[in-house]
């Protein structure tokens, strides 16, 4: 099993650090002794929440800033050793409805991070958060790093472009960059106001409020759900290893779970709620990926990462968190 090294005094920047994955990562970095700056635009709908850092607010610097603001971003990039580049537009449907917003945040914003580093801090290690939707529909399963990329929505295309920017800056300018393609992630500190993304956590909200969960279609789509602590560990291992430079890694658990079974498990663990199946809205069906799960052989062999949290265990931890703090997230 892998071991994450201490990071006493390591100067780190987390773009999008007030969101779900970024804030959980910040909690881990505090425990490792890092010197942390959180940079987040706090845009509505994207999960930035002051409650996410209330336990560690005195241990981090928080800057309200947008990656599209090159001048402000450059100021906070300059002296950092590690940059966890997590800021992004993450809704697939929003990317289809407002495509230029997705381009601005996921392409221009990421180029700003890279250009700020090229001009002011080309030794910084950059860990980019990619996404499963860069792959598109599976040609074969499990998906590996050699699988062709054919995204089904604008978000996937722009996230893929941003990943390629990071790899290019590594190859041409020698800036140490890596990409971790993150799949369906769940756990504490995820927004629960809407179901535009991260529907598992939204379904927990629906169950806890004893509301009906709507399942599109037959619910037999296969997914691979990864607990947020395991995702944060993958990001940390990539940051701490030179082996990751210029590489792309897929992460997941290998647990193949049907969508409908995920819903049933939530209702069982929460102890209330119900679901009903309805037809897929045409605009959602057009961009839905039917089946997705990965092999993690590459990241295990190169960085030692493997998931520690089984789905039911992670789900119980998540529900326990929201039983205490639901009002902070709805």
PEDAMO-V897492 format. One line per field, one symbol per residue. ss: DSSP state (2 for helix, 1 for strand, 0 for the rest). phi: phi as a letter, one per 30 degrees, with the letter a starting at -180 (. if undefined). burial: # if it has 9 or more other C-alpha atoms within 8 Angstrom, else .. A space follows every 50 residues. Layout:
ss: ???
phi: ???
burial: ???
This chain:
ss: 00000000001111100002222222222222001111110000000002 22200022211111000002222222200001111000000222222022 22222222222222222222000011111112220100000010000001 00022222222222222222222000111111011100000000000022 22222222000111110000011011122222222222220222000111 00000011222222222222000111110002222000001001002222 222000000022222222222222222200
phi: .dbcddbeiddbbcdidcddddddddddddddidccccbbdhdeicjdbd ddbddbedcbcccdacddcdddeeecdecddbbcccdadccddddddbdd ddddddcdddddeddddedbadcddccccdbddddidddbbddbdcdecb ecbdedddddedddedddddddciddbbbcdccdcbkdiddbdacdaide ddddeeddchcdcccdidicecbbccdddddddddddddcbdddeiccbc baciddbdedddddddddddjajabbcbdddeddddcdcdbaabcceddd dccidadccdeddddddddeedddbeddbc
burial: ......#..#####################.###########...####. .##..#...##...######..##.###.########.#.##.###..#. ##############.###.###.###############....##..#..# #############.#######.#.##################...#.#.# ########.####.##..#.###################.#..####### ####..####.##.###.##.####.#......#....#.######.### ..#####.#.#..######.##...#..#.
